[in-house]
């Protein structure tokens, strides 16, 4: 009888686990393994069967060769778009500092605090497509609010200022997307994480710092910062992962990856190879190279976290 009861318990557990297991296998495990296998093939999505090419996709991606007496990448676009992806990630520390500042402000006892928290958080939950279209209008060089504000500010100072061609100039397109991302993300979930971390700091620590005569600046670095480093580590890790995998939506809507590919990221390059050029195997190889980059950076980041992350009470 105990054996029968045990088997009934296993069966009941299996029934409850089955939907999640089936969903994981169908939408995660099997597609991941299929993409790994596909990266060793040349396939245009239409013809069957795919043509096995071994490591050719990876060699083309990462390989270099002699050309006109100097070394050149076999796929220079990959390295260009990898740089675009990295450049856009330079906004991560700025976004984090902005989120921490807002969290510190909204952690005070202010009148209408709920209203301000809602207004600050609202852009992060707005439709990403609507936000991109809004900023496309704001960046319009002829009637956009950004350039209009620059011109009016110049007139107040007695200067003739003209705003740049934000989304049409390769030098300004990436900074324009970064500033839009700052506006969207600074009051989002990162701010909420920091706000929760600040509210979790024991008040006794601040009282002890006040008794010792510590200034506000010293109190921040001696009390606040060590206590929020685990949250900072989490936010930084997730931001790095998201940075490697992001950049497609805004670029697709606002610039189509231009001008001259200056806003095309690795995610966008995967999209183009799969759906535009119909190089499914090559797109899968890029995805796996991107995965290895994310994994490597995450491991290094994790190993180095012990030097600055404080987990004490």
C-alpha positions as CSV (number, residue, x, y, z in Angstrom):
1,X,0.0,0.0,0.0
2,X,2.8,2.6,0.7
3,X,4.3,1.8,-2.7
4,X,0.9,2.4,-4.3
5,X,0.5,5.7,-2.5
6,X,3.9,6.8,-3.6
7,X,3.2,6.1,-7.2
8,X,-0.1,8.0,-6.9
9,X,1.8,10.9,-5.5
10,X,4.4,10.8,-8.4
11,X,1.5,10.6,-10.9
12,X,-0.2,13.6,-9.4
13,X,3.0,15.6,-9.3
14,X,3.6,14.7,-13.0
15,X,0.2,15.9,-14.0
16,X,0.8,19.3,-12.4
17,X,4.3,19.5,-13.8
18,X,3.4,18.4,-17.3
19,X,2.1,21.7,-18.7
20,X,5.2,23.6,-17.6
21,X,7.5,20.8,-18.9
22,X,5.8,20.6,-22.2
23,X,5.8,24.3,-22.6
24,X,9.5,24.5,-21.7
25,X,10.4,21.7,-24.2
26,X,8.2,23.2,-27.0
27,X,9.0,26.9,-26.7
28,X,12.5,26.9,-25.2
29,X,14.6,23.7,-25.1
30,X,13.8,22.3,-28.5
31,X,14.1,25.7,-30.3
32,X,17.4,26.3,-28.6
33,X,18.8,23.0,-29.7
34,X,17.3,23.4,-33.2
35,X,19.0,26.8,-33.5
36,X,22.3,25.3,-32.5
37,X,22.0,22.6,-35.1
38,X,20.9,25.1,-37.7
39,X,24.0,27.2,-37.2
40,X,26.0,24.5,-38.9
41,X,23.8,24.6,-42.0
42,X,23.1,27.0,-44.9
43,X,19.4,27.3,-45.3
44,X,17.2,29.9,-47.1
45,X,14.1,28.8,-45.2
46,X,12.3,27.8,-48.5
47,X,14.3,24.9,-50.0
48,X,14.7,21.5,-48.3
49,X,16.9,20.0,-47.0
50,X,19.4,22.5,-45.6
51,X,23.0,22.3,-46.8
52,X,25.5,21.2,-44.1
53,X,28.5,23.6,-44.0
54,X,30.1,22.7,-40.7
55,X,31.9,25.7,-39.1
56,X,31.7,27.9,-42.2
57,X,29.2,30.2,-40.7
58,X,31.3,30.8,-37.6
59,X,34.5,31.2,-39.6
60,X,32.8,33.8,-41.8
61,X,31.6,35.6,-38.7
62,X,34.8,35.7,-36.7
63,X,37.4,35.0,-39.4
64,X,39.9,37.4,-40.8
65,X,41.9,37.3,-44.1
66,X,44.6,39.1,-45.9
67,X,43.2,41.7,-48.4
68,X,45.4,44.2,-50.3
69,X,48.2,43.6,-47.9
70,X,46.3,44.0,-44.6
71,X,44.0,42.0,-42.4
72,X,40.3,42.4,-43.0
73,X,37.3,40.8,-41.4
74,X,35.4,38.3,-43.5
75,X,32.2,39.9,-42.3
76,X,32.9,43.5,-41.5
77,X,29.2,44.2,-40.9
78,X,29.2,41.9,-37.9
79,X,32.0,43.8,-36.2
80,X,30.4,47.2,-37.1
81,X,27.1,46.1,-35.6
82,X,28.9,44.6,-32.5
83,X,30.4,48.0,-32.0
84,X,27.0,49.7,-32.3
85,X,25.6,47.3,-29.7
86,X,28.5,48.0,-27.4
87,X,28.2,51.8,-27.9
88,X,24.5,51.8,-27.0
89,X,25.4,49.9,-23.8
90,X,27.5,52.9,-22.6
91,X,24.2,54.4,-21.5
92,X,23.7,51.7,-18.9
93,X,25.7,53.4,-16.0
94,X,24.0,56.7,-16.8
95,X,20.6,55.1,-16.7
96,X,21.4,53.4,-13.4
97,X,22.6,56.6,-11.8
98,X,19.5,58.4,-12.9
99,X,17.3,55.6,-11.5
100,X,19.2,55.7,-8.2
101,X,18.8,59.5,-8.0
102,X,15.0,59.3,-8.7
103,X,14.7,56.5,-6.2
104,X,16.4,58.6,-3.6
105,X,14.2,61.6,-4.3
106,X,11.0,59.5,-4.3
107,X,12.1,57.9,-1.0
108,X,11.5,61.2,0.8
109,X,8.4,62.2,2.5
110,X,6.8,64.4,-0.1
111,X,3.3,65.7,-0.7
112,X,1.7,63.9,-3.7
113,X,4.4,61.2,-3.6
114,X,2.1,58.5,-5.2
115,X,1.3,60.9,-8.1
116,X,5.0,61.6,-8.7
117,X,5.9,57.9,-8.5
118,X,3.2,57.1,-11.1
119,X,4.3,59.9,-13.5
120,X,7.9,58.8,-13.3
121,X,7.1,55.2,-13.8
122,X,4.5,55.8,-16.6
123,X,7.0,56.0,-19.6
124,X,8.4,52.6,-18.9
125,X,5.0,50.8,-19.2
126,X,3.9,52.8,-22.2
127,X,3.7,51.1,-25.6
128,X,7.3,50.8,-27.0
129,X,6.0,51.4,-30.5
130,X,4.1,54.6,-29.4
131,X,7.1,55.9,-27.5
132,X,9.3,55.3,-30.6
133,X,6.9,57.1,-32.9
134,X,6.6,60.0,-30.4
135,X,10.4,60.4,-30.3
136,X,10.6,60.2,-34.0
137,X,8.4,63.3,-34.1
138,X,10.4,65.0,-31.4
139,X,13.6,64.4,-33.3
140,X,12.3,65.7,-36.6
141,X,14.8,68.3,-37.7
142,X,12.2,70.6,-39.2
143,X,9.3,70.7,-36.8
144,X,10.4,68.5,-33.9
145,X,10.2,69.9,-30.4
146,X,13.9,69.1,-29.6
147,X,15.3,71.3,-32.3
148,X,12.7,73.9,-31.7
149,X,13.8,74.1,-28.1
150,X,17.4,74.4,-29.1
151,X,16.6,77.3,-31.5
152,X,14.5,79.1,-28.9
153,X,17.2,78.6,-26.3
154,X,19.7,80.1,-28.6
155,X,17.6,83.1,-29.3
156,X,17.3,83.8,-25.5
157,X,21.1,83.7,-25.3
158,X,21.5,85.8,-28.4
159,X,22.9,82.9,-30.4
160,X,21.9,81.3,-33.7
161,X,21.7,77.6,-32.8
162,X,20.5,74.9,-35.1
163,X,19.8,71.4,-33.9
164,X,21.4,68.4,-35.7
165,X,19.7,66.0,-38.1
166,X,19.2,63.6,-35.2
167,X,18.1,60.4,-36.9
168,X,19.6,61.1,-40.3
169,X,23.2,61.8,-39.1
170,X,25.4,58.8,-38.3
171,X,27.1,60.8,-35.6
172,X,23.9,61.7,-33.8
173,X,21.6,58.7,-34.4
174,X,23.0,56.5,-31.6
175,X,23.1,59.3,-29.0
176,X,19.5,60.1,-29.9
177,X,18.4,56.5,-29.3
178,X,20.4,56.5,-26.0
179,X,18.7,59.7,-24.8
180,X,15.3,58.3,-25.6
181,X,16.2,55.1,-23.8
182,X,17.2,57.2,-20.8
183,X,13.9,58.9,-20.7
184,X,12.0,55.6,-21.0
185,X,14.0,53.5,-18.6
186,X,15.3,55.9,-15.9
187,X,11.9,55.8,-14.0
188,X,11.2,52.1,-14.7
189,X,11.8,48.9,-12.9
190,X,15.4,49.8,-12.0
191,X,14.1,52.8,-10.0
192,X,11.6,50.5,-8.3
193,X,14.4,48.1,-7.4
194,X,16.5,50.9,-6.0
195,X,13.5,52.3,-4.1
196,X,12.9,48.9,-2.5
197,X,16.6,48.6,-1.6
198,X,16.7,52.1,0.0
199,X,13.6,51.4,2.0
200,X,15.2,48.1,3.3
201,X,18.2,49.8,4.8
202,X,17.9,49.8,8.7
203,X,17.3,53.3,10.0
204,X,19.7,52.6,12.9
205,X,22.6,52.7,10.5
206,X,21.7,56.3,9.5
207,X,21.3,57.2,13.2
208,X,24.7,55.8,14.0
209,X,26.3,57.8,11.1
210,X,24.5,61.0,12.3
211,X,25.9,60.5,15.8
212,X,29.4,60.1,14.4
213,X,29.0,63.4,12.6
214,X,29.1,62.0,9.1
215,X,28.1,64.3,6.2
216,X,25.4,63.3,3.8
217,X,28.0,62.5,1.2
218,X,30.0,60.3,3.6
219,X,26.8,58.6,4.8
220,X,25.9,57.7,1.3
221,X,29.3,56.0,0.6
222,X,29.6,54.4,4.1
223,X,26.0,53.3,4.6
224,X,23.7,53.6,1.6
225,X,26.0,52.4,-1.2
226,X,27.2,49.2,0.6
227,X,23.6,48.3,1.4
228,X,22.4,48.7,-2.2
229,X,25.3,47.0,-3.9
230,X,23.4,43.6,-4.3
231,X,20.6,45.5,-6.0
232,X,23.1,47.4,-8.2
233,X,24.8,44.1,-9.1
234,X,21.4,42.6,-10.2
235,X,20.4,45.7,-12.2
236,X,23.8,45.9,-13.9
237,X,23.8,42.2,-14.8
238,X,20.3,42.4,-16.2
239,X,21.1,45.6,-18.1
240,X,24.2,44.1,-19.7
241,X,22.2,41.0,-20.8
242,X,19.4,43.3,-22.1
243,X,21.9,45.6,-23.8
244,X,23.4,42.7,-25.8
245,X,20.0,41.5,-26.8
246,X,18.3,44.8,-27.4
247,X,18.3,47.7,-29.9
248,X,16.0,46.2,-32.5
249,X,12.6,47.7,-31.9
250,X,13.6,51.4,-31.6
251,X,16.0,51.2,-34.6
252,X,13.5,49.3,-36.7
253,X,10.7,51.9,-36.1
254,X,12.8,55.1,-36.0
255,X,15.8,54.6,-38.4
256,X,15.4,51.1,-40.1
257,X,19.0,50.5,-38.8
258,X,20.4,53.6,-40.6
259,X,21.7,55.9,-41.4
260,X,24.5,53.8,-43.0
261,X,23.9,51.1,-40.5
262,X,24.9,53.3,-37.6
263,X,21.9,52.0,-35.4
264,X,21.9,48.4,-36.6
265,X,22.6,46.1,-33.6
266,X,23.4,42.4,-33.5
267,X,19.8,41.7,-32.7
268,X,18.8,43.7,-35.8
269,X,21.5,41.8,-37.8
270,X,20.0,38.5,-36.8
271,X,16.6,39.7,-37.9
272,X,17.9,40.9,-41.3
273,X,19.8,37.6,-42.0
274,X,16.8,35.5,-41.1
275,X,13.8,37.4,-42.6
276,X,15.4,39.8,-45.2
277,X,18.4,37.8,-46.6
278,X,16.9,34.4,-45.6
279,X,20.2,33.1,-44.3
280,X,18.7,31.1,-41.4
281,X,21.9,29.2,-40.6
282,X,24.0,32.4,-40.5
283,X,21.4,34.1,-38.3
284,X,21.5,31.2,-35.9
285,X,25.3,31.4,-35.8
286,X,25.2,35.1,-34.9
287,X,22.7,34.3,-32.2
288,X,25.0,31.7,-30.6
289,X,28.0,34.0,-30.8
290,X,25.9,36.6,-29.1
291,X,24.9,34.0,-26.4
292,X,28.6,33.2,-25.8
293,X,29.4,36.9,-25.5
294,X,26.6,37.4,-22.9
295,X,27.6,34.2,-21.0
296,X,31.3,35.3,-20.9
297,X,30.6,38.8,-19.8
298,X,28.1,37.6,-17.2
299,X,30.6,35.1,-15.8
300,X,33.4,37.7,-15.5
301,X,30.9,40.1,-13.9
302,X,29.8,37.5,-11.4
303,X,33.4,36.6,-10.5
304,X,34.4,40.2,-9.9
305,X,31.2,41.0,-7.8
306,X,32.8,39.6,-4.6
307,X,35.2,42.6,-4.6
308,X,32.4,45.3,-4.3
309,X,29.1,43.6,-3.5
310,X,28.2,43.6,0.2
311,X,25.8,41.0,1.4
312,X,26.0,41.8,5.1
313,X,23.0,42.7,7.3
